[in-house]
Amino acid sequence: MQGELKMLCQICNAELEEGAVACQMCGSPAPQVVKGFKNAVYIQQTLRRIFSENGADAISDVHRFISLLKDYLPEYDSERRLLVNALLSGAFKYMLDEIDPEISITRTRSRVISECYVTDRAAEFVIVCFSYMLGRIFDPSLLPSVTVDDSEGEQPIIAEKTEKKRPVAIDSMVFQNSNAAKSRLSGNVVVPDGVTKLAGFCFNGFGFMKNITLPDTLMAIGEYAFSECKRLKGVVLPESLKKIERGAFSQCSKLTVIKIPRGVLEVEDSTFEFCSSLETVELPDTCSSIGARAFSCCDKLRKLFIPESVKFIDAKAFEECPELTIRCYANSYVHKYCLKNEISCETVTKGAELTAKMIEEG
């Protein structure tokens, strides 16, 4: 277990400086201390041992990897459960498949928080562990700026603590396709209070629906849930919403305005694809990534402010948006993305000046 003694590099046995991200002698990654996780260093070193003793094939097989965690970390139930949940969420795949470290960390963090419902600090623990196991240097500055729990408690900050704030599970009341079928011919649809998730393809192709009222208990909208709702004009997304899955509003050709609530971490692939009337989109400062074709073929989308929390945008996110000008902060990831992909952009200043400018120009 982690103690007060100086840490040594597992490769060259040199003494590691406090807070170092890499060994100053051989350059190999250094295990990181994570506040609230007193066993973090030991667990990172154990994961490295799992990798070295069992090889890449073992950790790329999720079920075998989980089995190895049980064998190597039998006494660390809380930390092991957190890592297992992260594996089952698919977050580890981003670390295996993505070469760019900033994109890898951003997408992994987003996946862990949205799928496992844990704190920012717990997501950091997962990233730290997986990075060290893979022999990658973890730079804390690559993590998005977030509000964290600075609790001094010795127990890991994991799902049990979050559950006290969110006692209702995301799948506790799913509005199924069979429930939605009763409203197929309705123009105005109301989803009952208590529903926590809309099932995938729930309202897909509901050609008569013009407006829908969603409850403030809703936490997730399934994939293609409103796809091809060609008369849908109005939808207010509740503040409780945390996840909008891919294609959720694709081909909603009458949808003009959408405000994504704070807490949604990702605009997934094809979410608003072919929303040809979409003019106004508000992205929250919790959003960290925008997927492939997320806003493609949005013909009337003219101006879109993208916050600096966004650290990944797919190259095809804004394909065939001929009128689009992206607003962003100078020298941000978004600014560099626009320059690289030859997308029209305006750089804006922070604070009151930005607010005034947005109000003035609509």
N, C-alpha and C positions, 0 to 999 in steps of 0.2 A: 504493500500500500504506500501511497505517497506520504512522505514524512518531511521533516524540516531540513534534512541533509541536502547538500548540493547535488544537483542532478549531473549524471555523466552521460556523454554521448554513447549510444549503443553500438556505434560503428568504430570509433577510434578511442573511446574511453576518456576523452578530454573532458574537463570540467566545463559545464555549460554556464554561461553568464545568466543572471536572473533576467527573465523576460525575453531571452534570445529566441528568435524564430528558427535559427539554424546554428549548427556548430561552427565556431570561428576557426576551427582547425581543418575539418574535412568538408564542411559545407553541407552536411546531411541535415535533414529536418530535426528540429528539437521538439520534444513533447511540450504541450502547452497547459498551463494552469487555467482552469475555468472556474470562476467564482460560483460557489454553491454546489460544486461537484468535487468533494475532497479526494476522490479516488481517480480523478481524470487522468493523471500522468500514468499511473499503474495500468489503467485500462488501455490507454494508447499503446503502451509498451507490449501489453498482452496481444492486442490486435496485430501489431507488427510481427509478433511471434507466430500467430495463426497464419499470416500471409507467408512468412518465410518457410514454415514447416509444411504447409499444405499446398502452396502454389496458387497461381491466378485462377485456375479452373475451379478451385474450391470456393473462392469468394464470389465468383461470377454466377454460381448456382445458389440462388437465394436460400433454398431449403437446406442445402448442405452447410451454408454459411451459418444459418440459425442454429443448426445442430452443433457446429463447432463452438459457437458462443456459449452454449449450454455446458459443453465439456470444459472449456477453458476458464469460464467465469461463473462457476456454479454458485458462489456465495454473494454475487453482486446482482441481486434480483432487480432492483430499480433501474440501474444503469443498463443492464442487459435487456430489460423489457423496452426501454426507450430505443435502443439500437435495433431491436427486432421490429418494433413498430415502424421505424424509419425504413428498414429494408422492405417490409411488406407494402409500404406506401409507394415504392418505386423510386425514392429519392436517390438511392445509391447508384442507380443507372445513370443519372446525370453526371456523377463523379467519374464513372467509368468511361462514358461516351464523349464527354465534352473536354476538349483540349485546353481551351482558354480558362485559366483559373478563376477569373472574375465572374464569367458567365456560369461556370460550374458551381461556384459557391452561392451565387444569387439564386439560381434555379433550385439547388438543393435545399437552401434555407426556405424558399417559398413553398416547396413541396412538403417539407417536414411540418411547418407551421399549419398549413392549410389542411393536410390530411391527418396529422396526428393530434392536432389541437393542443400544442405545448407552447411554452414560453419562448421568447427570443433567445434566452440564455440556454435553454435546453437544445434548441436548434444549433446554437454555436457549439455545444458539446458534441453533437453528432458530427458536425462538419470537421471539428478538430480531430476527432477519433478516426474518421475515415481518411482524412488527409494524411495523417501520420502513418497509418497503416499502408497507404499506397506510396509512401516515400515522397510525399509532396510537402513543400514548405508552406505552412499556413500563415498568411499575413492578415492579422485582424483588421487592418485598414480596408480590406476588400469587402468586409461585411457592410451592408447598408446601415445608415444611421438609424437606430431604433431606440425605443424606450425599453429599458430592461429592468428586471427585478433585481435589485441589489441586496437582496436578503443575505444576511451573514450566516443563515442556518447551514448545518452540515449536510442535510439531506439534499439530494439532487432535486432540481426544480423540474418536475416532469408532470405527466398527465394528471396524477391525482390532485395536485395543487390547482391545476387549471379547472378540473371538474367541479371544484367548489364554486367557481365563478360561472361555469357553464354546466349545470346539472343535467341538461337535456342533450342527448346524443344526436348527432346529425341525422341518423337514420331512424330516430325514434318514431316519427310519423311521416311516412313518405306518401305523397299524393301520386297515385299510380295512374297509368293510362286509362284504366277502367273507371276511375273516379272522374277523370277529365272528359270521358266520352259523353257524359250526361249533358255537357255544355257545348257540344260540337256545333250546334246551330244557333248559339247565343252570340249577341253582339257585345254584351258586357258580362264578364266572368269574374266571380269572386272566389278566391281560394280561402277555405275556412281557417280560422285562427287555430293555432296549435301545430299546423303543418310545418315541418322542419326542412323538407326537401321535396323538390319536384322531380319526378322520375325522368330519365332520359326519354326523349321523343314524346313527352307527355301531351303537349298541345300541338304537335307537329302537323302542319297542314290544316289548321282550323281557319278556314277561309272567311268565316263570318265574324270572328272576334275582332273588335275594334279597341276595346280597353280591358285591362285586367287589373284587379286589385289583389295585392299580395299581403299576407299577414306579417306582423312584426316579429313572428317567431321563425321566419324562413331563414335558413342558413346556407342552402345550396340549391342551385338550379342545374339540373342534369343536362347532359349533352343533347343538343338539337331540340331542347324542350319547346321552343317557340319557332323553330325553323319553318319557313314557308307560311307564316301567318301574315298573309299579304295585305290585310286590312288593319293590322295592329298599328295604332297611332300613339297610344299612351300607355306607359308603364312606369310606375314609381317603385324603384328597388328599395326595400327596407334597410335600415341601418344595421340590422342583425345579419345581413347577408355576408358570407365569407368566401363563397366559391361560385364562380360561373363557369361551367364546363364548356368544352369546345363546341362551336357551332350553335350555341344556345339561341341566338337571335338572327342567324343567317337567313337571308332572303326575306326579311321583314321589310318589304319595299315601301311601306308607308310610314315607318318609324322615323321620326324627325329629331327627337331629343332623347339622350340617355345620360343619367348621372350615376356613375358607379360609386357605391358607398365606400366609406373609409373602412378598411379591414379586408377588402378583396385584394389579394396579393398578385394576381396574374390575369391578364387578358389572354385567354387560351386561343389556340388555332381556330381560325374561321368564325370567331364569335359574332362579328357583325359583317361578315362577308355578304356582298350583294344587297346591303341596306342602302338602296339607291337614293333615298330621300333624307338620309341621316345628315343633319347639318351641325348639330351641337353635341359634343361629348365632353363630359367632365371626368377626369381621372383622379383618383385619390393619391395622396402622398404615401400610401402604403403599397402601391403597385410597384412591382419590381421587374416585371417582364411582359412583353407583348409578343404573342406567337405568330406563326406563319399565317398569312392572309387574314389576320385578325380584323382588318378594316379594308380589305381589298374590294375594289369596285363600289366604293362609297362615293358616287359621282358628285354629290353636293357637299361633301365634307370640305370646308374651306380653311378653317383655322382650328388647330388642336394644340392645347398646352400640355406638354408632357413633363411631369415633375422629375427632379433629379434623383428620386428614389429608383427610377427605372434604370436598370443596369444591363438589360438584354432586350433587343428588338430583332426579330427575325428579318432577314433581308427582303422577304416578300410580304411583310406585314401591311404595307400601304401600296401594293400594286394597283395600278389603274385607279388612282385617286387624282385626277387631272387638276383639280382646283386647290389641292391641299397645300397649306403652308403650316409647318410645325413651329410652335413657339417653345423655346427652351432657354435654359440658362447658358451663358457663354462658357465654352470649354468643358461643358458637361459631357457625359457619355452620349446623351441624345444629340447634342450639337455635333459631335464627331461622327455619329451615325448618319446624320443628315448630309454632312459634307461627303462622306464616303459613298453614300448611295444616291447622291445628286438629287436630294429632296429639298425643295424650297423651305427655308427656315428663317425665323426671326429670333434674335437673342434678346432676352428681356432681363430686367433687374429684379432683385428680390424686394419683398416688403411692400410698403404702401404704394410705391410707384407702379409695381406690377398690378396691384389690385385696381388702382385708378385707371390704368390703361385697359384692363379687361372690361371694366364697367363701361368705359367710354366707347369701346369698339364692339360691345355686345357680347 
